[in-house]
Amino acid sequence: MPFSNRDILAEGTGFLDKETKSASFIMRSELNDSYYETPISQECEGRVRMNLKHGFMHMQYIDENTCKFKVIINVDMKISLAQGWVGKMVMNKVVKAWIYKISSQAENFKDTEFAKRLIKNPIYRLIAKRLDIEFPDQDDVLSG
């Protein structure tokens, strides 16, 4: 795998918001020379150190068993032009064709037995709610 030899180190700062029961963190790769008094090596043999240009992480308490988590990052993966060209080609050709194939099959999914089982299962309704996805009403699908 072309990215299995990559690592990233980042540090940042955060703040707590008691009103919304959330914590937010801003991160970047501009590190000090040590981490809790342990020296940080700038180069690791056989590894490529990526650069986190900007990073933001937000966590919010939902209930005693659940939290919502969001991460936004801008990373320089330090890949060569050839790897970038290959990745871009794969994304433009292979992945697009795959997405079109799956989306064309999605229309056939609505009235299947599998779709009806998903709608009956409360975990999928919970996931849809957390992701703010409109989930069909169980009675509408099961009666139709």
TIVOKOL-843290 format. One record per residue: x, y, z of N, C-alpha, C, O in turn; residue in three letters. Coordinates in Angstrom, 2 decimals. Layout:
BEGIN
X;Y;Z;X;Y;Z;X;Y;Z;X;Y;Z;ALA
...
***
This chain:
BEGIN
0.86;-1.18;0.00;0.00;0.00;0.00;0.89;1.24;0.00;1.80;1.34;0.83;MET
0.66;2.18;-0.92;1.56;3.32;-1.04;1.56;4.27;0.15;2.51;5.04;0.30;PRO
0.56;4.24;1.00;0.50;5.17;2.12;0.75;4.48;3.46;0.58;5.12;4.50;PHE
1.12;3.22;3.46;1.30;2.52;4.72;2.55;2.97;5.47;2.68;2.69;6.67;SER
3.46;3.65;4.80;4.67;4.12;5.48;4.57;5.59;5.89;5.59;6.23;6.14;ASN
3.36;6.14;5.95;3.16;7.54;6.32;2.82;7.64;7.81;2.16;6.78;8.38;ARG
3.29;8.71;8.41;2.84;9.03;9.77;2.65;10.53;9.87;3.08;11.30;9.00;ASP
2.02;10.93;10.94;1.74;12.35;11.14;1.80;12.64;12.63;1.32;11.86;13.45;ILE
2.39;13.75;12.97;2.41;14.23;14.34;1.76;15.61;14.35;2.00;16.43;13.47;LEU
0.95;15.84;15.33;0.26;17.13;15.41;0.10;17.53;16.86;0.08;16.69;17.75;ALA
-0.01;18.81;17.08;-0.35;19.33;18.39;-1.28;20.51;18.21;-1.39;21.06;17.12;GLU
-1.92;20.87;19.27;-2.86;21.99;19.15;-3.37;22.42;20.50;-2.78;22.16;21.55;GLY
-4.48;23.09;20.43;-5.11;23.58;21.64;-6.61;23.36;21.53;-7.14;23.19;20.44;THR
-7.27;23.38;22.66;-8.70;23.14;22.63;-9.42;23.98;23.65;-8.81;24.62;24.51;GLY
-10.73;23.98;23.53;-11.54;24.69;24.51;-12.82;23.91;24.75;-13.30;23.19;23.88;PHE
-13.36;24.07;25.94;-14.59;23.40;26.34;-15.72;24.40;26.35;-15.54;25.56;26.73;LEU
-16.90;23.97;25.93;-18.10;24.80;25.96;-19.11;24.07;26.84;-19.76;23.12;26.39;ASP
-19.25;24.52;28.07;-20.15;23.84;29.01;-21.61;23.94;28.57;-22.39;23.02;28.82;LYS
-21.98;25.04;27.93;-23.37;25.24;27.52;-23.81;24.18;26.49;-24.92;23.65;26.59;GLU
-22.96;23.89;25.52;-23.31;22.89;24.50;-22.73;21.51;24.81;-22.89;20.57;24.04;THR
-22.04;21.40;25.96;-21.39;20.15;26.36;-20.51;19.62;25.25;-20.64;18.47;24.83;LYS
-19.61;20.48;24.77;-18.76;20.09;23.65;-17.32;20.55;23.89;-17.04;21.39;24.75;SER
-16.42;19.96;23.11;-15.01;20.33;23.14;-14.54;20.48;21.70;-14.89;19.67;20.84;ALA
-13.75;21.51;21.44;-13.22;21.75;20.10;-11.70;21.88;20.19;-11.17;22.42;21.16;SER
-11.03;21.38;19.18;-9.57;21.39;19.14;-9.09;21.89;17.80;-9.66;21.55;16.76;PHE
-8.05;22.71;17.80;-7.39;23.20;16.59;-5.99;22.60;16.61;-5.29;22.68;17.61;ILE
-5.59;21.99;15.48;-4.31;21.27;15.45;-3.49;21.67;14.22;-4.03;22.18;13.24;MET
-2.19;21.42;14.31;-1.28;21.57;13.18;0.00;20.80;13.47;0.22;20.34;14.59;ARG
0.85;20.65;12.46;2.06;19.85;12.61;3.27;20.64;13.09;4.34;20.06;13.24;SER
3.13;21.90;13.33;4.26;22.68;13.83;4.49;22.31;15.29;3.90;22.90;16.20;GLU
5.36;21.32;15.49;5.56;20.74;16.81;6.77;21.32;17.52;7.69;21.85;16.89;LEU
6.76;21.18;18.82;7.96;21.43;19.59;8.90;20.26;19.37;8.55;19.32;18.65;ASN
10.06;20.29;19.96;11.03;19.21;19.78;10.76;18.00;20.66;11.43;16.97;20.53;ASP
9.78;18.10;21.56;9.52;16.97;22.44;8.03;16.88;22.75;7.27;17.83;22.60;SER
7.66;15.71;23.19;6.27;15.44;23.59;6.33;14.88;25.00;6.79;13.76;25.21;TYR
5.86;15.64;25.97;5.95;15.26;27.38;7.36;14.78;27.72;7.55;13.71;28.29;TYR
8.34;15.60;27.36;9.75;15.39;27.63;10.36;14.21;26.88;11.49;13.82;27.17;GLU
9.64;13.64;25.91;10.19;12.60;25.05;10.56;13.25;23.73;9.69;13.83;23.06;THR
11.84;13.18;23.33;12.24;13.82;22.06;11.46;13.25;20.87;11.19;12.05;20.80;PRO
11.11;14.14;19.95;10.41;13.74;18.74;11.41;13.74;17.60;12.02;14.77;17.30;ILE
11.57;12.60;16.97;12.45;12.48;15.81;11.78;13.11;14.61;10.61;12.84;14.33;SER
12.51;13.95;13.90;11.94;14.57;12.71;11.88;13.59;11.54;11.00;13.70;10.68;GLN
12.78;12.64;11.51;12.80;11.64;10.46;12.81;10.25;11.08;13.61;9.96;11.97;GLU
11.92;9.39;10.61;11.89;8.00;11.04;12.32;7.16;9.85;11.82;7.34;8.74;CYS
13.23;6.24;10.08;13.75;5.43;8.98;12.62;4.66;8.28;11.84;3.97;8.92;GLU
12.56;4.81;6.97;11.56;4.10;6.18;10.17;4.70;6.24;9.22;4.13;5.70;GLY
10.03;5.85;6.89;8.71;6.47;7.04;8.73;7.85;6.38;9.79;8.46;6.22;ARG
7.57;8.32;5.99;7.41;9.66;5.45;6.51;10.43;6.40;5.39;9.99;6.68;VAL
6.97;11.55;6.88;6.21;12.37;7.81;5.30;13.31;7.03;5.79;14.19;6.32;ARG
4.01;13.14;7.16;3.06;14.03;6.50;2.95;15.32;7.30;3.36;15.39;8.46;MET
2.40;16.33;6.68;2.25;17.63;7.33;0.77;17.97;7.48;0.05;18.08;6.49;ASN
0.32;18.12;8.71;-1.04;18.57;8.97;-1.02;20.10;8.91;-0.58;20.76;9.85;LEU
-1.51;20.63;7.80;-1.51;22.09;7.62;-2.49;22.74;8.57;-2.15;23.70;9.27;LYS
-3.71;22.22;8.60;-4.75;22.72;9.49;-5.62;21.55;9.90;-5.90;20.67;9.08;HIS
-6.03;21.52;11.14;-6.94;20.48;11.59;-7.90;21.03;12.63;-7.55;21.88;13.45;GLY
-9.13;20.53;12.58;-10.15;20.93;13.54;-10.91;19.68;13.96;-11.29;18.87;13.11;PHE
-11.13;19.54;15.25;-11.88;18.41;15.77;-12.91;18.94;16.76;-12.61;19.81;17.58;MET
-14.11;18.41;16.66;-15.19;18.85;17.55;-15.91;17.61;18.08;-16.30;16.74;17.30;HIS
-16.09;17.54;19.39;-16.83;16.44;20.02;-17.93;17.04;20.86;-17.71;18.02;21.58;MET
-19.13;16.45;20.79;-20.26;16.96;21.55;-20.95;15.82;22.28;-21.23;14.77;21.69;GLN
-21.23;16.02;23.54;-21.97;15.06;24.36;-23.41;15.01;23.90;-24.06;16.05;23.75;TYR
-23.93;13.80;23.67;-25.33;13.61;23.30;-26.09;13.06;24.51;-27.09;13.64;24.94;ILE
-25.62;11.94;25.04;-26.17;11.38;26.27;-25.07;10.54;26.91;-23.94;10.54;26.42;ASP
-25.37;9.84;27.99;-24.30;9.14;28.73;-23.64;8.03;27.93;-22.58;7.55;28.32;GLU
-24.24;7.59;26.82;-23.67;6.53;26.00;-23.23;6.99;24.62;-22.70;6.19;23.85;ASN
-23.43;8.27;24.29;-23.25;8.71;22.91;-22.61;10.10;22.84;-22.86;10.97;23.67;THR
-21.77;10.27;21.81;-21.26;11.60;21.49;-21.23;11.75;19.98;-21.26;10.76;19.25;CYS
-21.16;12.98;19.52;-21.05;13.29;18.09;-19.63;13.77;17.87;-19.08;14.50;18.70;LYS
-19.03;13.37;16.77;-17.61;13.62;16.54;-17.41;14.09;15.11;-17.90;13.44;14.18;PHE
-16.71;15.20;14.91;-16.42;15.73;13.57;-14.95;16.08;13.49;-14.36;16.60;14.44;LYS
-14.34;15.78;12.33;-12.94;16.10;12.10;-12.82;16.72;10.70;-13.38;16.21;9.74;VAL
-12.09;17.81;10.62;-11.77;18.44;9.34;-10.26;18.61;9.32;-9.69;19.21;10.23;ILE
-9.61;18.08;8.28;-8.15;18.20;8.22;-7.70;18.54;6.80;-8.37;18.20;5.83;ILE
-6.59;19.22;6.71;-5.92;19.51;5.45;-4.50;18.98;5.60;-3.69;19.55;6.33;ASN
-4.22;17.88;4.92;-2.95;17.17;5.10;-2.17;17.16;3.80;-2.73;16.87;2.74;VAL
-0.89;17.47;3.88;0.03;17.26;2.77;0.60;15.85;2.96;1.40;15.61;3.87;ASP
0.17;14.92;2.10;0.57;13.51;2.25;1.96;13.25;1.73;2.49;12.15;1.89;MET
2.57;14.24;1.09;3.92;14.14;0.55;4.05;12.95;-0.40;4.85;12.05;-0.19;LYS
3.23;12.99;-1.44;3.30;11.96;-2.46;3.92;12.54;-3.71;3.81;13.75;-3.96;ILE
4.56;11.70;-4.50;5.20;12.18;-5.72;4.14;12.46;-6.78;2.99;12.05;-6.65;SER
4.55;13.17;-7.81;3.64;13.51;-8.90;3.07;12.25;-9.55;1.89;12.22;-9.90;LEU
3.88;11.22;-9.70;3.40;9.97;-10.32;2.30;9.34;-9.48;1.27;8.93;-10.01;ALA
2.50;9.26;-8.18;1.46;8.69;-7.32;0.22;9.56;-7.35;-0.90;9.04;-7.36;GLN
0.39;10.88;-7.38;-0.75;11.78;-7.44;-1.52;11.61;-8.74;-2.75;11.66;-8.75;GLY
-0.80;11.42;-9.84;-1.42;11.23;-11.14;-2.21;9.92;-11.16;-3.33;9.89;-11.66;TRP
-1.63;8.86;-10.63;-2.31;7.56;-10.59;-3.56;7.66;-9.72;-4.63;7.18;-10.10;VAL
-3.44;8.28;-8.55;-4.59;8.44;-7.67;-5.70;9.24;-8.32;-6.88;8.90;-8.18;GLY
-5.33;10.30;-9.02;-6.32;11.13;-9.69;-7.02;10.35;-10.80;-8.23;10.48;-10.99;LYS
-6.26;9.54;-11.53;-6.85;8.74;-12.60;-7.83;7.71;-12.02;-8.93;7.52;-12.54;MET
-7.41;7.07;-10.93;-8.29;6.08;-10.29;-9.58;6.75;-9.83;-10.67;6.23;-10.05;VAL
-9.45;7.92;-9.20;-10.64;8.62;-8.72;-11.54;9.04;-9.88;-12.76;8.91;-9.79;MET
-10.96;9.54;-10.95;-11.75;10.03;-12.07;-12.37;8.93;-12.91;-13.45;9.13;-13.46;ASN
-11.73;7.81;-13.03;-12.23;6.75;-13.91;-12.90;5.63;-13.13;-14.10;5.39;-13.29;LYS
-12.14;4.95;-12.31;-12.63;3.74;-11.65;-13.70;4.04;-10.61;-14.78;3.44;-10.63;VAL
-13.42;4.96;-9.70;-14.36;5.24;-8.62;-15.65;5.86;-9.17;-16.74;5.50;-8.70;VAL
-15.55;6.76;-10.14;-16.76;7.34;-10.71;-17.64;6.27;-11.35;-18.85;6.27;-11.17;LYS
-17.02;5.36;-12.09;-17.79;4.28;-12.72;-18.45;3.41;-11.66;-19.60;2.99;-11.82;ALA
-17.73;3.13;-10.60;-18.25;2.31;-9.51;-19.43;3.00;-8.83;-20.44;2.36;-8.53;TRP
-19.31;4.30;-8.58;-20.39;5.06;-7.93;-21.64;5.09;-8.82;-22.75;4.90;-8.32;ILE
-21.46;5.31;-10.12;-22.61;5.30;-11.04;-23.28;3.93;-11.05;-24.51;3.85;-11.09;TYR
-22.49;2.88;-11.02;-23.05;1.52;-11.02;-23.87;1.29;-9.75;-24.98;0.77;-9.81;LYS
-23.33;1.67;-8.61;-24.04;1.49;-7.33;-25.29;2.35;-7.29;-26.35;1.88;-6.88;ILE
-25.19;3.61;-7.72;-26.37;4.48;-7.65;-27.47;4.00;-8.59;-28.65;4.18;-8.28;SER
-27.12;3.40;-9.71;-28.16;2.88;-10.60;-28.85;1.68;-9.97;-30.03;1.44;-10.22;SER
-28.13;0.92;-9.15;-28.73;-0.23;-8.47;-29.56;0.20;-7.26;-30.44;-0.54;-6.83;GLN
-29.29;1.38;-6.72;-30.00;1.84;-5.53;-31.49;2.00;-5.77;-32.29;1.81;-4.86;ALA
-31.88;2.35;-6.98;-33.30;2.49;-7.30;-34.03;1.16;-7.13;-35.20;1.14;-6.74;GLU
-33.35;0.05;-7.41;-33.96;-1.27;-7.29;-34.04;-1.75;-5.83;-34.75;-2.71;-5.53;ASN
-33.33;-1.09;-4.94;-33.23;-1.50;-3.55;-34.51;-1.20;-2.75;-34.86;-1.95;-1.84;PHE
-35.20;-0.13;-3.10;-36.31;0.40;-2.31;-37.38;-0.64;-1.98;-37.85;-0.68;-0.84;LYS
-37.77;-1.45;-2.92;-38.87;-2.38;-2.70;-38.43;-3.81;-2.38;-39.23;-4.74;-2.49;ASP
-37.18;-4.00;-2.01;-36.69;-5.35;-1.73;-37.00;-5.77;-0.30;-37.31;-4.94;0.56;THR
-36.92;-7.05;-0.07;-37.10;-7.60;1.28;-36.02;-7.07;2.22;-36.27;-6.83;3.40;GLU
-34.80;-6.89;1.69;-33.70;-6.38;2.50;-34.00;-4.97;2.99;-33.73;-4.64;4.15;PHE
-34.55;-4.12;2.12;-34.90;-2.75;2.51;-35.94;-2.77;3.62;-35.86;-1.98;4.57;ALA
-36.90;-3.66;3.52;-37.94;-3.75;4.55;-37.34;-4.18;5.89;-37.76;-3.69;6.94;LYS
-36.36;-5.11;5.85;-35.71;-5.53;7.10;-34.89;-4.39;7.70;-34.87;-4.24;8.93;ARG
-34.23;-3.60;6.87;-33.46;-2.47;7.38;-34.36;-1.47;8.09;-34.02;-0.97;9.16;LEU
-35.50;-1.18;7.50;-36.41;-0.19;8.07;-36.96;-0.67;9.40;-37.23;0.14;10.28;ILE
-37.15;-1.97;9.56;-37.64;-2.51;10.83;-36.58;-2.44;11.93;-36.91;-2.41;13.11;LYS
-35.31;-2.43;11.55;-34.21;-2.48;12.52;-33.96;-1.07;13.10;-33.62;-0.16;12.36;ASN
-34.13;-0.89;14.42;-34.00;0.45;15.01;-32.59;1.04;14.92;-32.45;2.26;14.98;PRO
-31.56;0.22;14.78;-30.20;0.77;14.73;-30.01;1.62;13.48;-29.31;2.63;13.53;ILE
-30.61;1.23;12.35;-30.47;2.01;11.13;-31.22;3.34;11.22;-30.77;4.35;10.67;TYR
-32.34;3.34;11.92;-33.08;4.58;12.14;-32.23;5.52;13.02;-32.19;6.73;12.78;ARG
-31.56;4.96;14.04;-30.70;5.76;14.91;-29.52;6.34;14.12;-29.20;7.52;14.28;LEU
-28.89;5.53;13.28;-27.77;6.01;12.48;-28.23;7.13;11.55;-27.55;8.15;11.43;ILE
-29.37;6.94;10.89;-29.90;7.97;9.99;-30.17;9.26;10.75;-29.90;10.35;10.25;ALA
-30.71;9.14;11.96;-31.00;10.33;12.77;-29.71;11.07;13.11;-29.65;12.30;13.01;LYS
-28.68;10.33;13.52;-27.41;10.95;13.90;-26.74;11.63;12.71;-26.07;12.65;12.87;ARG
-26.92;11.06;11.51;-26.30;11.62;10.32;-27.21;12.61;9.60;-26.88;13.09;8.52;LEU
-28.37;12.90;10.20;-29.35;13.81;9.61;-29.78;13.36;8.21;-29.87;14.17;7.29;ASP
-30.03;12.06;8.08;-30.49;11.49;6.82;-31.97;11.18;6.96;-32.41;10.63;7.97;ILE
-32.72;11.53;5.93;-34.15;11.23;5.96;-34.34;9.73;5.76;-33.86;9.17;4.77;GLU
-35.01;9.10;6.68;-35.24;7.65;6.63;-36.72;7.43;6.38;-37.54;8.07;7.03;PHE
-37.09;6.54;5.45;-38.50;6.36;5.14;-39.30;5.86;6.35;-38.78;5.14;7.20;PRO
-40.55;6.26;6.40;-41.43;5.81;7.47;-41.70;4.32;7.29;-41.99;3.86;6.19;ASP
-41.59;3.57;8.37;-41.74;2.13;8.32;-43.11;1.72;7.77;-43.19;0.79;6.97;GLN
-44.16;2.39;8.15;-45.52;2.04;7.70;-45.66;2.26;6.20;-46.33;1.47;5.53;ASP
-45.06;3.33;5.66;-45.17;3.60;4.23;-44.52;2.50;3.39;-45.08;2.06;2.39;ASP
-43.34;2.05;3.81;-42.63;1.03;3.04;-43.28;-0.33;3.18;-43.45;-1.05;2.19;VAL
-43.66;-0.69;4.41;-44.21;-2.02;4.64;-45.60;-2.19;4.05;-45.98;-3.31;3.71;LEU
-46.35;-1.12;3.91;-47.69;-1.24;3.34;-47.65;-1.20;1.81;-48.55;-1.70;1.15;SER
-46.59;-0.59;1.25;-46.51;-0.43;-0.20;-45.74;-1.50;-0.81;-45.57;-1.52;-2.03;GLY
***
